[in-house]
């Protein structure tokens, strides 16, 4: 037994556990997690791509059609950011008498807020039982007071009001809106939808300071020469931007009057006129463009009067006109017969095509709707071509005349006159429509018209003004009247033209008291207008205008 | 591996929720700023309108005649000079070049 106790039994230990890869659900779970992880990864990649796309793409707000708000209309500013039109929302207070509970109490309360109103009239209106306006464009204080009365019969209506801080200054350009926020004239009409959609103010090319100075001088000369109306336009000849556009008489937009008098038309864009000798520039430019004449080409033995067809004869306005003249002298002395001889050389088709190219003949596409249509011309009737050579029997607008002069002066590039400011990337490509040397030759001749010819009074020192005068008789019922349309079409500086300025005075009279100061350095002064022509009216006005606006143009717009 | 996958997913969810939360915070702030800007813009517009009216050429001319005895004079462009700084020296030249025909 004891032996048994002392014995140690050794048995071989056999480990029967074998490690084996589990064949349970673990593998399936891992696949699921990997799948979810993959889905997450895909989603995050899609998000990243979307974020990258949004980050790299441009803001499309301007392209997207915006929701038109009922009581919204964008402001209008000038080229320097000054307000020309500002929208202000106002509140009108009306009373519905049917909902009045205590009439006496209401009248007492109203009397406390509006002590100066006619309460007999208000009481009568309350008795009539029809809805009426108690106060239009109420102040914020009074609005708070009246609404705190808590009377159900008091109704407030939010309205849109357009404020014009420059009063008359841009009346023909901006136009008016009706009570339903709908444009009825000017830019308000032609940009009606855009003004309701635009988020930023609509910026124009006009300069308030220049517009003011031109209007002031034009108004002065309209009074001096007792003109029925007048117009002035200043355009950048290189890009067609209009810096100033004045038509008189004008009206105060803040008064919201209904204008029916035809004398209030926009004389720059709507009125079409026979403008006379300013067209001689086009005749000569057309001849040079066709290579038929040069400034020194001579026209010898011209008669004082020539027959045109069987009925008509064309005469010089001045008996002292020499019979031998070069092309340059024809323009300087404003010769009718010389112009006729030039246009006969050019011929109907070529001259018609030239006038079409510079935008004189067809209705112009402009930013405002009030645009006149030049009369259609039967070129083969009588001596139409001959009269058109010196600006008779052809009508156009002042805007188109200015464009024509700008194209001739700017190197022969087509331009689109505009009053809407465009960024440099929105500018149209320049298209050359005239031959290379036309501008250079024409600018030099136009300068001589001012320094030696009929427009000496606009020879303002330092600006190298070039231009051409035009005195025409107004046509009333197809008959020429004594009423004068005096025009000056000018460009400056002639060595590298930047601006075209056209001044037109309609139905002028001589002024016996006005003193002219000659610009030839002699200091000579002349009292009283010797003649009722453009040279003594529009040219004088243009000279005084350039005196005033010149320093601004030369300094403020030096780089433009 | 399993732990790593779980950790990654958890981190992603956490990061997403944190980013979303902070984005919402920023969006709220932007909204607040926009709402605060709106009345300021309106006020600025009104002040600018007043400024444009009071400083319009018409008003300035009116003030000039009202408060000053002397009339405004026009500037002769030929008398305007141009100052140019070259190597710490100021050169004075005519603003416009005179031409032969003037």
Contacts between the chains, C-beta under 8 A, distances in Angstrom:
chain1	res1	chain2	res2	distance
A	30	B	1	7.6
A	30	B	2	6.4
A	33	B	2	7.1
A	33	B	5	5.3
A	33	B	6	7.2
A	33	B	9	7.7
A	34	B	5	6.9
A	36	B	9	7.1
A	37	B	5	5.7
A	37	B	8	7.0
A	37	B	9	6.0
A	40	B	9	6.5
A	40	B	12	6.1
A	44	B	12	7.3
A	75	B	45	7.5
A	82	B	52	5.0
A	82	B	56	7.9
A	83	B	48	6.4
A	83	B	49	5.4
A	83	B	52	4.5
A	86	B	45	6.7
A	86	B	49	4.7
A	88	B	46	7.7
A	88	B	49	7.8
A	163	B	49	6.4
A	165	B	49	6.1
A	165	B	52	4.9
A	165	B	53	4.0
A	165	B	56	6.1
A	166	B	52	8.0
A	166	B	56	5.9
A	166	B	58	7.4
A	167	B	58	7.0
A	169	B	58	7.5
A	208	B	56	7.0
A	208	B	57	6.7
A	209	B	57	5.6
A	212	B	56	7.7
A	212	B	57	3.7
A	212	B	58	6.5
A	213	B	57	7.3
A	447	B	101	6.6
A	451	B	101	5.5
A	461	B	76	7.4
A	461	B	77	7.4
A	461	B	78	5.7
A	461	B	102	5.9
A	462	B	76	7.5
A	462	B	77	4.0
A	462	B	78	4.6
A	462	B	96	5.3
A	462	B	98	7.9
A	462	B	102	7.1
A	463	B	77	6.9
A	464	B	99	6.1
A	464	B	101	7.4
A	464	B	102	7.1
A	495	B	99	6.9
A	547	B	74	5.4
A	548	B	74	6.1
A	550	B	77	5.6
A	551	B	74	7.5
A	551	B	75	4.3
A	551	B	77	5.5
A	551	B	80	7.0
A	554	B	77	5.7
A	554	B	80	7.7
A	554	B	95	6.9
A	554	B	96	6.7
A	555	B	80	7.3
A	555	B	95	7.6
